[in-house]
Amino acid sequence: MAVLARATKLRGQVDNVEPAFCAVAGEHFYNTSPLDFPRLLDDPAQAAGNLRAYNDLVT
């Protein structure tokens, strides 16, 4: 959720947000989806579609 908070703060202010997001995530990748694995599993009927959407937002 820290990356989402940073995304909100930087929206429209920074052209290349990737370094900032990676720094916040502490990894060489980041996730801008509000979904996390526990939330993905909350709706088993939509799990496949939600997982695809989640995967599309992870760089």
N, C-alpha and C positions, 0 to 999 in steps of 0.2 A: 504493500500500500504506500510505502515511502516514494516509490517511483511515480505513482499516480498523483501524490501531493506535489512532487517536484514538477510534474508535467503541467499541472494547473498553474503553479507559480510562474513557470517559464513561458507559458503559451503566448505567442506573439512577440516575445522579447529576444529569443535566441534562434538563430538559423539552424545550427547543428546541435540538437539536444542529446545526441547519442553519448558523448563523453560524460555529460552531467548525469544521465540516467544510469550509465554503467557504474559511475562512482557511487551513486546512491545505492544501487543494487549490490555493490561490492563484487561484481562479476564482470565478465566480458560480454554479457548479454543482459537483457532486462525484459520485463513484462509490463505492458501498458493496459492489460485487460483487468477489469474489476473482478473477474472470476479467479478463484483459486481452486485447488483440487477438491477441498471439502464442499465448496459451493457447486462445483461441477457435478458432484455425486448427489446433490440434493434433489435433482430432477432426473431420475434414471431414464425416463422416456426420451429426454432430449440430450442425454449424455454424449452421444456421438456428435451431434451438431454443435453442442457447446464446446466439446473438446477441439473440434476443428476450428471454431472461432477463437478459442484460447490460443491454439497453436499458431494461428495466423498473426497474432499480436505479440508473440515472443520473438525477439530478434536474435 
